[in-house]
């Protein structure tokens, strides 16, 4: 694929999936396929309506059902097919998946400390390192954005994916504490050119009249 010409801009709308029962339970989902709960489906429909005026040219989604169902709500309004990409999946947390954050702290205290400190080289047993995860996300979104110069793309993914994009666009180190929100169905806006990503708007949840569950509300702020 040829490099994107300097100055040709791709507009990116990146959105986290709607709420799941495991978000509420503070349980690590990772790459386990957890569906939306009823509230998450309402959030997805509201976000879809809010995106109608953006008229994106393409929709990409993680293939995990919580993201794909959120993308399907948008596709029904926007009239575009969805292309799934495994590169947009959440970070794989290996043997930690399915456990609550409290359980992880209790059962793997030394390892959870490395997670809390955001050690880029650390990954749970059978899981991805933070650096490997970030490299995968940035490469995937770069590849997708580079195929749509001058257009707008909608990406539906996960909190960890969006955190990586925020850091890439803001030039913030992976091990820096997170001070920004990652709410369910929050609408985030970036630009991409051949020189990289630029942040233009983040965590817009005006389409929700009762708020969204940010990852900081489900205990992940301790590990971000």
Beta strands, then each sheet from edge to edge (+ up, - down):
strand 1: 10-16
strand 2: 58-61
strand 3: 82-84
strand 4: 152-157
strand 5: 187-193
strand 6: 196-204
sheet 1: 3+ 2+ 4+ 1+ 5- 6+
end
